Amino acid sequence: MTLVTETSSAGMTQRRSSGLLAAPLLGILLTGCQTWQKTHESALNAWAAGNAETSLNQLQDAQKTFRSEKNLLDLDLAVLELASGQPAAAEARFRKAREALKYLTQKDITEQTASILTDSRAVAYSGRDFERAMLLNMAMLSSMVSDGQDAFAYSLQFTEAAAQRRKMIADAVQKKKNDTEIAENTAKRPPRDTTGIARVSYSPENSSVAITATPVDQPLALGAWLTALVQSETPSRAVETEQALADIQFWNPSFSKNKKDSTAGEGPGVRSKKGFGTLAVIALCGHAPQWTAERAEPTSTALLIADRILSATGKHTLPPTISSVKIARPCKEYARPVTDWIRTDVKSTSATGARRLDFHRLVDLHDVAEASYQEHKDEEIAAAIVRRITKKGVIYAVKETSNVHRNTFVDLGVNAAGVAWEALEKPDTRSWRTLPGVINVATCELPAEQHTISLSSVQFTERFPGPPISLDVHIEDGRNTWIVVMVPDKNITGNILVGGTERRIIPVSTQPQP
């Protein structure tokens, strides 16, 4: 009788301890409610449908309610403010978000611990590398169609950022070259040579390092293009303008190859012919790809082997690896905007006919996102492995501290909780959703006089032009005028923004319907 009582008491203690330790696990499984995503998705759908004001109001309400994702919502809000004809407000929000994300790229031990015990979404959103690069571009663009006071400062910041990126690429190439040379020398060394490891060094003066940009760097092509527009109106900045124009080709070689009338051949600013100025049209088309979960199967196999080894040699069994490690990758099912989503015709006062401008793709964030995914894939898998191993260690510790016996019902229950804990892990698929998927640009030199610009969108499915929008623009000698158009899905949405020699905001909704 005494034996039964002691056994029952031990079982109750074991179940009580297990229950106390299961509570935190349950709390972890129930944390991170994603209710805010429904409101976010609804606002994005309104934006895609052409309702910029509705989308803006919904995101503003969401930001008041869901403060945990404030930085992410700020990015989307800034684009919608720009589309709604509030470039000054958009610039301020872009600038603030840029500072916040830069700060959040630093490691925080509390967040890192929470991330290990839950998933990568526990870390505050700091943006992906190309999203942070696009922040400076969008801030500069917003300033250019606003008062323009900070555009020059942004262009200097870009020049510094581009130089730093070049140096990073060059250092990486040089390191690889050095490592290869050391490996080759080590392989050729005679077996009896024990004098030490061969050392090989390269100096910039004695060796040239050929460096090339990758698709991840395409956002820098847009920054260089905008910098050329901003700095080209100042004759004393001729060297900086030429460098910016050369950088366009470096950061995106396909742009200059496909652009016969490249800005390097005509304009902008004082580079244009005497009596001429430059018109630039910037079309922000489509959506950057949304990110989704991807299963990393090879990692799952490795973990399964690790499970078997630990379970066979350890005191306690481990939860079996049923679900594979998950990481985020960009979706591929989105239709990419083509370069003729926008048609622009220019009718000059002194000309008899209209001139159609040719658009060229300066940045394709679909390619950029895919390149970013490939570049950081190993890091994401490694982080997922660390989380998985840590969770298994927690389960092992629960069994050890609670004196859970192997192959008992309690042991089975803890294993089941561990499986659920691992299976519910999700990758960080948060992304800047209102960021355009493709940025197309068109430039041309025009006589310094009045011009009528006709803009029309091209329906992506039906393939016929939308209602044309006309505006009069005066081109000044040696000056630049730029027009920003947003086409999130098929039609021009929000407002057309004109900057440069004259600044105007033209609501699309006020245009006559056909």
C-alpha positions in Angstrom: 0.0 0.0 0.0 2.8 2.2 0.9 4.5 1.4 -2.4 1.4 2.3 -4.4 1.1 5.6 -2.5 4.7 6.5 -3.1 4.4 5.6 -6.7 1.2 7.7 -7.1 2.9 10.6 -5.3 5.9 10.4 -7.5 3.7 10.3 -10.6 1.7 13.3 -9.4 4.9 15.2 -8.7 6.2 14.2 -12.2 2.9 15.3 -13.9 2.8 18.5 -11.8 6.4 19.4 -12.7 5.8 18.5 -16.4 2.6 20.6 -16.4 4.4 23.6 -14.9 7.1 23.3 -17.6 4.6 22.7 -20.3 2.9 26.0 -19.6 5.8 28.1 -21.0 5.8 25.9 -24.1 2.1 26.5 -24.5 2.6 30.2 -24.1 5.3 30.2 -26.7 3.0 28.4 -29.1 0.3 30.9 -28.6 2.4 34.1 -28.9 2.9 36.2 -32.0 -0.8 36.6 -33.0 -0.9 37.8 -36.6 -4.2 39.6 -36.4 -2.7 42.8 -37.8 -1.9 41.0 -41.1 -5.6 40.9 -42.1 -5.9 44.7 -41.8 -2.6 45.0 -43.6 -3.6 42.7 -46.4 -7.0 44.6 -46.9 -5.1 47.9 -47.2 -2.7 46.4 -49.8 -5.6 45.0 -51.8 -7.2 48.5 -51.9 -3.9 49.9 -53.1 -3.6 47.4 -55.9 -7.2 48.2 -56.9 -6.3 51.9 -57.3 -7.9 53.1 -54.1 -4.9 54.9 -52.6 -6.8 57.0 -50.1 -8.7 54.0 -48.8 -5.5 52.0 -48.4 -3.8 55.0 -46.7 -6.6 55.3 -44.1 -6.6 51.6 -43.4 -2.9 51.5 -42.8 -3.1 54.5 -40.5 -5.7 52.8 -38.4 -3.6 49.6 -38.4 -0.6 51.5 -37.2 -2.6 52.9 -34.2 -3.8 49.5 -33.2 -0.8 47.3 -33.9 2.3 49.1 -32.6 4.5 46.0 -32.7 4.8 46.3 -36.5 5.1 50.0 -36.7 8.3 50.1 -38.8 6.9 47.8 -41.4 3.6 49.8 -41.6 5.7 53.0 -41.8 7.3 51.8 -45.0 4.0 51.1 -46.7 2.4 54.3 -45.3 5.2 56.4 -46.8 4.6 55.0 -50.3 0.9 55.7 -50.0 1.5 59.2 -48.7 3.7 59.8 -51.8 1.0 58.4 -54.1 -1.6 60.6 -52.2 0.2 63.8 -53.1 2.0 64.2 -49.7 5.7 64.0 -50.7 7.0 66.0 -47.8 5.2 63.7 -45.3 6.5 60.7 -47.2 10.1 62.0 -47.2 9.9 62.5 -43.4 8.6 59.0 -42.9 11.2 57.4 -45.1 13.9 59.3 -43.3 12.6 58.2 -39.9 12.2 54.6 -41.0 15.7 54.6 -42.5 17.2 55.6 -39.1 15.0 53.1 -37.2 15.9 50.2 -39.5 19.6 51.0 -39.3 19.4 51.0 -35.6 17.5 47.7 -35.5 20.2 45.9 -37.6 22.2 45.8 -34.4 21.9 42.6 -32.4 19.7 42.6 -29.3 20.3 39.7 -26.8 16.7 39.7 -25.6 15.3 39.5 -29.1 17.8 37.0 -30.2 16.9 34.8 -27.2 13.2 35.1 -28.0 13.9 34.3 -31.7 15.7 31.1 -30.7 12.8 30.0 -28.5 10.1 30.9 -31.0 11.0 31.8 -34.6 12.7 34.6 -36.6 9.6 36.8 -36.4 10.4 37.5 -32.8 13.1 39.9 -33.9 11.9 43.5 -34.7 11.6 44.0 -38.4 14.8 45.7 -39.8 14.2 45.1 -43.5 16.2 43.1 -46.0 19.4 44.5 -47.5 17.8 45.7 -50.7 14.8 47.2 -48.8 17.2 49.3 -46.8 18.9 50.4 -50.0 15.6 51.4 -51.5 14.8 53.6 -48.5 17.4 56.1 -49.5 16.2 56.1 -53.1 12.6 56.7 -52.0 13.6 59.5 -49.6 15.6 61.2 -52.4 12.7 60.8 -54.9 10.2 62.2 -52.4 12.4 65.2 -51.8 12.8 65.8 -55.6 9.0 66.1 -56.1 8.6 68.1 -52.8 10.6 71.2 -52.0 13.9 69.6 -53.1 15.8 71.0 -50.2 17.3 67.7 -49.1 17.7 66.0 -52.5 21.3 67.2 -52.9 22.1 65.9 -49.4 20.6 62.5 -50.2 22.7 62.4 -53.4 25.8 62.9 -51.3 24.7 60.2 -48.9 24.2 57.8 -51.9 27.6 58.6 -53.3 29.1 57.6 -49.9 27.0 54.5 -49.6 27.9 53.4 -53.2 31.6 53.9 -52.5 31.3 51.8 -49.3 29.6 49.0 -51.3 32.3 49.1 -54.0 34.9 48.7 -51.3 33.1 45.8 -49.7 32.9 44.0 -53.1 36.6 44.7 -53.8 37.6 43.5 -50.4 35.6 40.3 -50.8 37.2 39.6 -54.2 40.7 40.4 -52.9 40.2 38.0 -49.9 39.0 35.3 -52.2 42.0 35.9 -54.5 44.4 35.8 -51.5 42.8 32.6 -50.1 43.0 30.9 -53.5 46.7 31.8 -53.9 47.5 30.6 -50.4 45.7 27.3 -51.1 47.6 26.8 -54.3 50.9 27.5 -52.7 50.1 25.2 -49.9 49.2 22.4 -52.3 52.4 22.8 -54.2 54.7 22.9 -51.1 57.1 19.8 -50.8 56.1 17.4 -48.0 59.4 18.1 -46.1 58.9 21.9 -46.1 58.0 22.7 -42.5 59.0 26.4 -42.5 55.4 27.6 -42.0 52.4 28.5 -43.9 52.9 30.5 -47.1 51.8 34.1 -46.9 50.6 36.0 -50.0 49.6 39.6 -50.0 48.4 42.0 -52.6 48.7 45.8 -52.6 46.2 47.9 -54.5 49.1 49.6 -56.3 50.6 46.4 -57.7 47.4 44.5 -58.6 44.1 45.2 -60.0 41.0 43.6 -58.7 38.2 43.2 -61.2 34.9 43.7 -59.4 31.3 43.3 -60.7 28.0 44.1 -59.1 25.3 41.4 -58.6 21.5 41.8 -59.0 21.3 42.5 -55.2 23.0 45.9 -56.1 20.4 47.0 -58.6 18.8 49.5 -56.2 22.1 51.4 -56.4 21.5 51.9 -60.1 18.4 53.9 -59.2 20.3 55.9 -56.7 23.0 56.7 -59.2 20.4 57.7 -61.8 18.6 60.1 -59.3 22.0 61.5 -58.2 22.9 62.3 -61.8 19.6 64.2 -62.2 20.1 66.2 -59.0 23.8 67.1 -59.4 23.9 67.6 -63.2 22.3 71.1 -63.0 25.4 72.4 -61.1 28.3 73.0 -63.6 30.8 72.7 -60.7 29.5 69.1 -60.1 30.5 67.8 -63.5 32.9 65.2 -62.2 30.3 63.9 -59.7 27.7 63.8 -62.4 29.9 61.8 -64.7 30.7 59.3 -61.9 27.0 58.9 -61.1 26.3 58.2 -64.8 29.1 55.6 -64.9 27.7 54.0 -61.7 24.4 53.4 -63.4 26.1 51.0 -65.8 28.2 49.4 -63.1 25.3 48.6 -60.8 23.0 47.5 -63.6 25.0 46.7 -66.8 21.9 45.6 -68.7 20.3 49.0 -68.4 22.8 50.9 -70.5 23.1 48.0 -72.9 19.4 48.0 -73.6 19.1 51.8 -73.6 20.2 53.2 -76.9 19.3 56.8 -75.9 21.1 56.4 -72.5 21.4 59.4 -70.3 25.1 59.0 -70.8 24.5 60.1 -74.4 22.2 63.0 -73.9 21.4 65.2 -70.9 20.8 65.6 -68.1 21.1 69.1 -66.8 23.9 71.2 -68.2 25.1 68.1 -70.2 22.2 68.7 -72.6 22.7 70.7 -75.8 22.4 74.5 -75.6 18.8 75.6 -75.6 17.6 72.2 -74.4 16.6 70.6 -71.1 15.9 67.1 -69.9 12.6 65.4 -69.2 12.7 62.3 -67.0 9.7 60.0 -66.4 9.9 57.6 -63.5 7.3 54.8 -63.4 6.9 52.8 -60.2 5.2 49.6 -61.5 3.7 46.5 -59.9 4.7 45.1 -56.5 7.9 43.7 -55.1 7.5 40.0 -54.6 5.8 38.8 -51.4 7.8 36.3 -49.4 6.6 32.9 -48.5 7.8 29.9 -46.5 10.1 27.3 -48.0 11.0 23.9 -46.6 14.7 23.2 -46.5 14.7 19.4 -46.9 18.5 18.8 -46.7 18.6 20.4 -43.2 15.7 18.1 -42.1 17.7 15.0 -43.1 20.7 16.2 -41.2 18.6 16.9 -38.1 16.9 13.5 -38.3 20.4 11.8 -38.1 21.3 14.0 -35.2 18.0 13.1 -33.4 18.8 9.4 -33.8 22.3 9.8 -32.5 21.2 11.8 -29.4 18.3 9.6 -28.7 20.4 6.4 -28.9 23.2 7.7 -26.7 21.3 10.0 -24.3 19.4 9.3 -21.2 16.2 10.6 -22.7 14.5 10.4 -26.1 14.1 13.5 -28.2 11.0 14.6 -30.2 11.2 13.2 -33.7 11.8 15.7 -36.5 8.5 15.6 -38.4 8.5 19.1 -39.9 11.4 20.3 -42.0 13.3 23.6 -41.3 11.5 26.5 -42.8 13.0 29.7 -44.3 11.5 32.5 -46.3 11.8 33.0 -50.1 10.3 35.4 -52.6 7.2 34.3 -54.4 7.5 33.8 -58.1 3.9 33.8 -59.2 3.5 37.6 -59.5 3.3 38.9 -63.1 6.2 41.3 -63.7 5.3 44.7 -65.2 6.6 45.1 -68.7 8.3 48.3 -69.9 5.3 49.5 -71.8 2.9 49.6 -68.9 3.2 53.3 -69.3 3.0 55.2 -72.5 4.3 58.8 -72.7 4.0 61.1 -75.7 5.5 64.5 -75.8 4.1 67.3 -78.1 6.4 70.3 -78.3 5.2 73.8 -79.2 7.6 74.0 -82.1 7.1 70.5 -83.4 4.4 69.2 -85.8 4.1 65.7 -84.3 4.3 63.9 -81.0 7.3 62.0 -79.8 6.8 58.7 -77.9 9.3 58.1 -75.1 10.9 54.6 -74.7 10.9 53.2 -71.2 13.7 51.1 -69.9 13.9 48.9 -66.8 16.3 50.4 -64.3 15.5 48.1 -61.3 13.7 44.8 -61.2 13.1 44.0 -57.5 12.0 40.5 -58.5 15.5 39.7 -59.6 16.9 41.6 -56.6 14.8 39.6 -54.1 15.8 36.3 -55.6 19.4 37.3 -55.5 19.1 38.4 -51.9 17.4 35.1 -51.1 20.2 33.1 -52.7 22.9 35.2 -50.9 21.4 34.8 -47.5 19.9 31.3 -47.8 22.7 29.5 -45.9 22.5 32.0 -43.1 18.7 31.5 -42.7 19.1 27.7 -42.7 21.8 28.0 -40.1 19.6 30.2 -37.9 16.8 27.7 -38.3 19.1 24.8 -37.3 20.2 26.7 -34.2 16.5 27.2 -33.2 15.7 23.6 -33.8 18.6 22.3 -31.7 17.9 24.8 -28.9 14.3 23.6 -28.7 15.4 20.0 -28.6 17.7 21.0 -25.8 14.9 22.6 -23.9 12.8 19.5 -24.2 15.7 17.4 -23.0 16.2 19.8 -20.0 12.4 19.5 -19.2 12.7 15.7 -19.0 15.9 15.9 -17.0 14.6 18.4 -14.4 11.2 16.8 -14.1 12.6 13.2 -13.8 10.6 12.0 -16.8 11.2 8.3 -17.4 11.9 7.0 -20.8 9.0 5.6 -22.9 6.3 6.6 -20.4 3.1 8.4 -21.2 4.5 11.6 -19.8 7.6 11.1 -22.0 5.3 10.7 -25.0 3.3 13.8 -24.0 6.4 16.0 -23.7 7.7 14.7 -27.1 4.3 15.6 -28.7 4.5 19.1 -27.2 8.0 19.4 -28.6 6.9 18.3 -32.1 4.1 20.9 -32.0 6.6 23.5 -30.8 8.9 22.8 -33.8 6.1 22.4 -36.3 4.5 25.7 -35.6 7.7 27.6 -36.3 7.4 30.0 -39.2 10.0 31.9 -41.2 10.1 35.7 -41.3 8.1 36.5 -44.4 7.5 40.2 -43.5 8.4 42.5 -46.4 7.8 46.0 -47.7 4.7 45.3 -49.7 4.0 48.7 -51.4 7.5 48.8 -52.8 7.3 48.7 -56.6 8.3 45.5 -58.3 9.8 47.3 -61.3 11.1 50.8 -61.8 11.1 51.9 -65.4 12.5 55.2 -66.6 12.5 57.3 -69.8 14.5 60.4 -70.5 14.9 62.7 -73.5 16.3 66.1 -74.4 13.6 68.7 -75.3 13.8 72.3 -76.5 13.5 74.9 -73.8 9.8 75.7 -74.3 6.3 74.5 -73.4 5.4 70.9 -74.0 2.3 68.8 -73.6 2.9 65.4 -71.9 0.4 62.7 -72.4 0.5 59.7 -70.0 -1.6 56.6 -70.3 -1.4 53.2 -68.6 -1.6 49.9 -70.5 -4.0 47.3 -69.2 -1.9 44.3 -68.3 -4.6 41.7 -69.2 -6.8 43.5 -71.8 -3.7 45.2 -73.4 -5.4 48.5 -74.3 -4.5 52.0 -73.1 -6.2 53.5 -70.1 -7.6 57.0 -70.2 -4.8 59.5 -71.2 -3.7 62.1 -68.7 -2.3 65.3 -70.2 -0.3 68.0 -68.5 1.7 71.0 -69.7 5.4 71.2 -68.7 7.8 74.0 -69.4 11.4 72.8 -70.1 14.1 75.2 -69.2 17.6 75.5 -70.7 20.1 73.2 -68.9 17.5 72.1 -66.3 15.8 68.8 -65.5 12.1 68.1 -65.0 10.9 64.8 -63.7 7.6 63.1 -63.5 6.8 60.3 -61.1 3.9 57.9 -62.0 2.7 55.0 -59.9 1.1 51.9 -61.5 0.6 49.3 -58.8 -1.7 47.2 -60.9 -2.8 48.0 -64.5 -3.7 51.7 -64.0 -2.1 54.9 -62.9 -3.0 55.4 -59.2 -3.0 58.3 -56.8 -1.4 61.4 -58.1 1.1 62.3 -60.8 4.0 64.2 -59.2 6.0 66.7 -61.1 9.3 68.0 -59.9 12.3 70.0 -61.0 11.8 73.5 -62.6 8.2 73.4 -61.6 6.5 71.3 -58.9 2.9 70.1 -59.2 0.6 67.4 -57.9 -2.0 66.2 -60.4 -4.7 63.9 -59.0 -5.5 61.1 -61.4 -9.1 60.9 -60.2 -9.9 64.4 -61.5 -9.0 63.4 -65.1 -12.0 63.0 -67.5 -13.0 59.4 -68.2 -13.4 58.3 -71.9 
